[in-house]
Amino acid sequence: MRRLEAEGLSQRCQRLPCREATREELELRHTAEHVEAMLGLGALGEAAAAQKGREYKDVFLCPESTTAALLSAGAVLEATERVCAGEAPSPGTSGRGGFALRSAAICT
């Protein structure tokens, strides 16, 4: 945040509340089995979570991975909802009437 503030960028950002994604939201993209496996990471110890991560070959997992992933997914969903509702600027909006096509595609 210090770097963003030093560059004057933090004043141009809108801070949105962070929330955890719901199981229902996650299952829009992932299978119920995958969601259940990821939600169960918090109950594992460090070694068991790391072993689970090796099964996926491209990610390191720890017991806190579930919370981090839920907050990350929830933040993206919250931002998307706000942009689509016109409550937050689109990521590609210039502030002078421009609009990002990628945001239009998300909102349709």
Protein Blocks (a to p, Z undefined) as FASTA:
>chain_A
ZZmmmnommmmpccdddddddfklmmmmmcfklmmmmmmmmmpcfklmmmmmmmnopacc
dfklmmmmmmmmmmmmmmmmmmmnopaccfklgonopacfklmmmmZZ
